[in-house]
Amino acid sequence: MSRRSIWVQVLTGWVPVWGLFAALLVGVHGTSWHSATLLGLRMVVSAGVLSLAVRKFTQRLPWPRHVRPSFVAAHAAMAIVYSLTWHALNSAIESIVRGRLVVVLGPGIMAYLSAGIWLYVMIAGICYATTATERAAQAEGNAAKSQLAALRSHLHPHFLFNAMHTVVQLIPLDPARAALAAEQLAGLLRRAIEEDRDLVPVSEEWSFVKRYLALERIRFGDRLRVHVDIDARVNESLIPLFALQTLVENAVRHGAAPNI
């Protein structure tokens, strides 16, 4: 995730809370919008700083498959600690601004601490939801990689068998062409074995397919006719490795091979 997207998510999450605090200060306490905006910003900044500790805590205490009383108790204790720390941090900021010791009470200590507990529940819930989303995305990515690996492991022996069959068929008929086909096959296999990317540009995949078609043309001669129409705009588009080669190989096998 880029740094820009992280900041976008942070602003998206905390700006509404900032607006809520400012609106409550104006509506409940009659504070001016200018003062309420500054006070709300201090409250949100201090809550945001402490949210880093909440995220660490949720990472150390993953969401269990079955919620147990010990899990709830741990979060209840952490919520109280978070709320008290948030109150102390706001008081410290206000003391620095005024130049003297100030204890922020707001509408009352209990209401202030309740707001802190509410903030903790909100932050912890978002942290768990984010972690679950990240794990789901990682699992999906791993599944896709496994599928591609399975496809490649299936294609390698399949492709090798077909290409070797071409060379074997040519040996008794035309040894010179068989030798040329073996050289072509060696080049193809070298590229297939050394390639470790899952996605390749269309231009590179087509280059590999052309070498494969050159090998098959040695076998089929004029019987194999190829018409190509690839839009130049897709040359740099990424496709799964061997995707195009598989389609062409099937076309050759079901098109030219039965006419031998």
FISE-248438 format. One record per residue (C-alpha): residue in one letter; chain; x negated, y negated, z negated. Coordinates in pm, 1 decimal, decimal comma. Each point is the difference from the previous one (the first is absolute). Example, Ala and Ser with C-alpha at 12.3 -4.5 7.8 and 13.67 -1.06 7.14 Angstrom:
2
ATOM:a:A:-1230,0:450,0:-780,0
ATOM:s:A:-137,0:-344,0:66,0
! end
This chain:
260
ATOM:m:A:0,0:0,0:0,0
ATOM:s:A:-141,1:-341,4:97,3
ATOM:r:A:-58,6:-276,7:-252,6
ATOM:r:A:254,2:-216,8:179,7
ATOM:s:A:277,1:258,8:-33,5
ATOM:i:A:-79,9:40,8:-370,2
ATOM:w:A:41,6:-372,4:-57,2
ATOM:v:A:325,5:2,3:195,5
ATOM:q:A:132,8:275,6:-226,6
ATOM:v:A:-115,3:-183,5:-314,3
ATOM:l:A:170,1:-322,0:106,7
ATOM:t:A:313,7:184,1:105,6
ATOM:g:A:25,3:160,9:-342,3
ATOM:w:A:-92,0:-287,8:-229,5
ATOM:v:A:142,0:-309,7:170,7
ATOM:p:A:363,4:101,8:-73,1
ATOM:v:A:-93,3:61,0:-366,2
ATOM:w:A:-161,2:-343,2:-9,2
ATOM:g:A:319,1:-152,2:138,4
ATOM:l:A:209,3:190,8:-255,1
ATOM:f:A:-206,6:-125,0:-293,7
ATOM:a:A:14,1:-357,6:128,4
ATOM:a:A:376,3:19,2:48,8
ATOM:l:A:48,9:139,3:-352,2
ATOM:l:A:-210,5:-279,5:-149,5
ATOM:v:A:203,9:-260,5:182,3
ATOM:g:A:340,4:158,2:-62,3
ATOM:v:A:-42,4:113,3:-360,1
ATOM:h:A:-240,0:-257,0:-145,3
ATOM:g:A:68,7:-298,5:223,2
ATOM:t:A:-364,7:-21,3:107,0
ATOM:s:A:-75,5:-210,4:306,2
ATOM:w:A:-71,7:190,6:318,3
ATOM:h:A:-356,9:-128,4:7,7
ATOM:s:A:-76,4:122,5:-352,9
ATOM:a:A:197,1:320,4:50,6
ATOM:t:A:-197,7:76,9:314,6
ATOM:l:A:-332,3:-40,6:-181,4
ATOM:l:A:112,2:198,1:-304,0
ATOM:g:A:142,7:274,3:220,0
ATOM:l:A:-326,5:17,1:192,8
ATOM:r:A:-197,3:51,4:-323,4
ATOM:m:A:236,1:275,6:-106,9
ATOM:v:A:-23,6:175,7:335,3
ATOM:v:A:-378,6:-31,2:26,3
ATOM:s:A:-51,1:144,9:-348,2
ATOM:a:A:245,9:280,3:75,7
ATOM:g:A:-176,6:69,7:329,5
ATOM:v:A:-341,0:20,5:-167,3
ATOM:l:A:133,4:245,5:-256,9
ATOM:s:A:165,0:204,8:276,1
ATOM:l:A:-348,8:120,2:96,5
ATOM:a:A:-20,7:176,5:-335,6
ATOM:v:A:346,7:148,2:55,2
ATOM:r:A:-108,6:141,0:335,0
ATOM:k:A:-304,4:162,4:-161,7
ATOM:f:A:223,8:145,5:-269,4
ATOM:t:A:244,1:149,7:253,1
ATOM:q:A:-291,7:153,1:187,6
ATOM:r:A:-121,8:168,3:-317,4
ATOM:l:A:353,3:108,6:-89,5
ATOM:p:A:150,8:131,6:326,9
ATOM:w:A:373,1:44,1:31,6
ATOM:p:A:71,7:356,7:-119,2
ATOM:r:A:216,2:251,9:178,1
ATOM:h:A:216,4:16,6:-311,9
ATOM:v:A:23,4:-313,1:-214,8
ATOM:r:A:-83,7:85,2:-361,1
ATOM:p:A:48,8:-203,6:-319,4
ATOM:s:A:-378,4:-46,9:-28,8
ATOM:f:A:-3,8:-168,1:342,0
ATOM:v:A:281,2:-236,9:-98,1
ATOM:a:A:-162,6:-72,3:-336,6
ATOM:a:A:-333,8:-84,8:163,3
ATOM:h:A:166,8:-251,8:228,9
ATOM:a:A:210,8:-142,5:-280,6
ATOM:a:A:-315,5:-66,0:-202,5
ATOM:m:A:-178,9:-146,0:302,5
ATOM:a:A:300,3:-224,2:73,6
ATOM:i:A:-17,8:-147,2:-351,1
ATOM:v:A:-377,2:-52,1:31,8
ATOM:y:A:47,4:-162,8:340,8
ATOM:s:A:272,4:-231,4:-131,1
ATOM:l:A:-203,8:-109,5:-303,4
ATOM:t:A:-310,1:-54,6:213,5
ATOM:w:A:201,1:-196,7:255,6
ATOM:h:A:136,8:-221,8:-278,3
ATOM:a:A:-348,1:-51,2:-142,1
ATOM:l:A:-145,0:-82,0:341,6
ATOM:n:A:272,9:-255,0:72,2
ATOM:s:A:-58,9:-158,1:-339,6
ATOM:a:A:-374,2:-16,2:71,6
ATOM:i:A:59,1:-167,9:338,4
ATOM:e:A:238,9:-252,7:-155,4
ATOM:s:A:-250,0:-68,1:-279,6
ATOM:i:A:-273,4:-70,0:254,8
ATOM:v:A:229,1:-233,2:197,7
ATOM:r:A:107,0:-197,6:-308,9
ATOM:g:A:-339,1:8,3:-168,9
ATOM:r:A:137,3:143,2:-325,2
ATOM:l:A:124,7:330,2:-133,8
ATOM:v:A:350,5:72,7:128,0
ATOM:v:A:217,6:307,4:-46,4
ATOM:v:A:247,5:28,8:286,1
ATOM:l:A:341,8:103,8:-125,8
ATOM:g:A:227,5:-96,8:287,4
ATOM:p:A:360,1:98,6:-79,1
ATOM:g:A:-127,2:209,2:-292,9
ATOM:i:A:-267,8:257,0:-66,9
ATOM:m:A:230,9:297,2:56,8
ATOM:a:A:127,8:-136,8:330,1
ATOM:y:A:-358,8:-68,3:107,6
ATOM:l:A:-113,1:350,5:-92,9
ATOM:s:A:304,2:148,9:175,1
ATOM:a:A:-99,6:-185,1:316,5
ATOM:g:A:-348,1:146,9:-32,8
ATOM:i:A:140,9:351,2:-33,5
ATOM:w:A:219,0:-60,2:305,6
ATOM:l:A:-307,2:-109,7:194,0
ATOM:y:A:-187,6:312,3:-105,2
ATOM:v:A:282,2:229,6:112,4
ATOM:m:A:17,0:-179,4:334,9
ATOM:i:A:-377,4:15,6:56,5
ATOM:a:A:-32,1:363,5:-107,4
ATOM:g:A:289,7:99,0:225,4
ATOM:i:A:-158,0:-174,0:298,7
ATOM:c:A:-336,3:162,9:-74,5
ATOM:y:A:153,3:347,7:-9,2
ATOM:a:A:197,9:-67,5:317,6
ATOM:t:A:-311,2:-126,6:178,7
ATOM:t:A:-201,3:301,8:-111,7
ATOM:a:A:271,4:235,9:123,4
ATOM:t:A:9,8:-177,2:336,7
ATOM:e:A:-378,4:17,1:35,1
ATOM:r:A:-1,2:370,7:-83,9
ATOM:a:A:278,7:68,1:249,7
ATOM:a:A:-186,9:-187,9:271,8
ATOM:q:A:-322,2:186,1:-82,3
ATOM:a:A:180,5:334,1:4,9
ATOM:e:A:156,4:-86,9:335,0
ATOM:g:A:-340,0:-97,4:138,3
ATOM:n:A:-158,4:321,7:-127,1
ATOM:a:A:282,7:203,7:153,6
ATOM:a:A:-50,5:-171,3:335,7
ATOM:k:A:-374,1:69,4:-14,3
ATOM:s:A:66,2:364,4:-86,6
ATOM:q:A:237,1:33,5:294,3
ATOM:l:A:-257,2:-150,8:235,8
ATOM:a:A:-270,1:228,6:-138,0
ATOM:a:A:225,7:301,4:50,4
ATOM:l:A:73,5:-113,2:354,9
ATOM:r:A:-368,3:-36,6:76,8
ATOM:s:A:-85,3:339,7:-148,0
ATOM:h:A:269,1:150,6:222,5
ATOM:l:A:-105,5:-187,9:311,5
ATOM:h:A:-369,6:82,0:-16,8
ATOM:p:A:27,9:380,4:35,8
ATOM:h:A:295,1:-32,0:239,0
ATOM:f:A:-186,3:-237,4:225,8
ATOM:l:A:-317,3:207,7:-22,3
ATOM:f:A:187,1:315,7:101,0
ATOM:n:A:156,4:-161,5:307,3
ATOM:a:A:-323,4:-162,3:112,5
ATOM:m:A:-199,5:320,2:-46,0
ATOM:h:A:267,3:185,7:196,5
ATOM:t:A:-61,5:-237,9:289,3
ATOM:v:A:-373,3:75,5:-0,9
ATOM:v:A:53,4:377,7:-30,2
ATOM:q:A:239,4:5,4:295,7
ATOM:l:A:-254,4:-178,0:220,2
ATOM:i:A:-300,4:222,5:-78,2
ATOM:p:A:86,4:290,0:237,1
ATOM:l:A:145,3:-230,9:266,8
ATOM:d:A:-251,3:-283,3:15,6
ATOM:p:A:-299,4:14,4:-239,1
ATOM:a:A:-121,3:-347,3:104,6
ATOM:r:A:334,2:-159,3:-83,8
ATOM:a:A:8,6:202,1:-323,5
ATOM:a:A:-335,6:-147,6:-102,9
ATOM:l:A:128,3:-350,6:76,1
ATOM:a:A:315,0:70,9:-199,5
ATOM:a:A:-209,9:120,9:-295,5
ATOM:e:A:-194,5:-329,2:4,3
ATOM:q:A:326,2:-194,2:8,0
ATOM:l:A:132,2:209,5:-286,9
ATOM:a:A:-310,9:-64,6:-210,9
ATOM:g:A:49,9:-374,2:33,9
ATOM:l:A:366,2:24,8:-94,4
ATOM:l:A:-68,2:215,6:-305,2
ATOM:r:A:-277,0:-229,9:-117,5
ATOM:r:A:237,7:-293,4:0,7
ATOM:a:A:280,6:199,9:-162,1
ATOM:i:A:-224,1:124,6:-282,3
ATOM:e:A:-182,1:-327,3:-69,3
ATOM:e:A:310,8:-218,1:1,3
ATOM:d:A:110,9:-64,5:-359,9
ATOM:r:A:264,8:-266,7:55,0
ATOM:d:A:368,2:74,5:-30,0
ATOM:l:A:106,8:-284,5:228,4
ATOM:v:A:-177,1:-104,5:320,1
ATOM:p:A:69,0:-264,2:268,1
ATOM:v:A:198,6:112,9:304,1
ATOM:s:A:-296,9:-83,5:223,7
ATOM:e:A:-230,7:239,4:-188,8
ATOM:e:A:260,1:276,5:-9,0
ATOM:w:A:56,0:-37,8:374,3
ATOM:s:A:-376,8:15,6:61,4
ATOM:f:A:-5,5:335,1:-181,1
ATOM:v:A:302,1:120,6:198,7
ATOM:k:A:-169,0:-90,0:328,9
ATOM:r:A:-293,6:222,1:-92,1
ATOM:y:A:241,9:278,0:-86,4
ATOM:l:A:175,4:-42,8:336,3
ATOM:a:A:-336,1:11,4:177,3
ATOM:l:A:-58,1:339,3:-163,2
ATOM:e:A:341,9:128,9:102,5
ATOM:r:A:-42,2:-136,3:352,3
ATOM:i:A:-301,5:228,6:39,4
ATOM:r:A:235,6:288,8:-72,9
ATOM:f:A:306,2:-107,0:199,3
ATOM:g:A:-155,7:-209,9:276,1
ATOM:d:A:251,5:-190,8:213,3
ATOM:r:A:282,3:177,6:-177,9
ATOM:l:A:-44,4:-243,8:-289,8
ATOM:r:A:116,9:-346,6:97,3
ATOM:v:A:12,0:-279,7:-254,5
ATOM:h:A:184,6:-329,7:23,4
ATOM:v:A:-88,6:-251,9:-271,4
ATOM:d:A:190,6:-316,5:-88,3
ATOM:i:A:-120,0:-149,4:-331,1
ATOM:d:A:81,2:-361,2:-83,6
ATOM:a:A:-323,6:-182,1:-79,3
ATOM:r:A:171,1:-169,7:-294,2
ATOM:v:A:10,1:327,0:-195,7
ATOM:n:A:-367,0:90,1:44,8
ATOM:e:A:-91,3:-119,2:-349,0
ATOM:s:A:309,5:144,3:-167,9
ATOM:l:A:-76,5:278,2:-248,4
ATOM:i:A:144,3:350,9:37,7
ATOM:p:A:-70,9:328,0:-184,1
ATOM:l:A:-309,6:182,8:115,6
ATOM:f:A:76,2:261,6:272,7
ATOM:a:A:359,1:-123,4:36,1
ATOM:l:A:-39,1:-87,0:368,8
ATOM:q:A:-227,5:296,2:68,1
ATOM:t:A:261,1:237,9:-140,8
ATOM:l:A:269,0:-135,8:232,5
ATOM:v:A:-226,9:21,2:303,1
ATOM:e:A:-117,1:350,0:-92,5
ATOM:n:A:360,0:121,2:-23,0
ATOM:a:A:79,2:-160,6:333,4
ATOM:v:A:-293,9:177,4:164,2
ATOM:r:A:83,5:332,7:-162,2
ATOM:h:A:369,2:-6,7:96,4
ATOM:g:A:-47,4:-177,2:332,5
ATOM:a:A:-310,1:122,5:177,4
ATOM:a:A:-72,4:331,6:-175,6
ATOM:p:A:308,8:195,3:120,6
ATOM:n:A:-90,5:-73,1:362,6
ATOM:i:A:-330,5:190,5:-13,3
! end
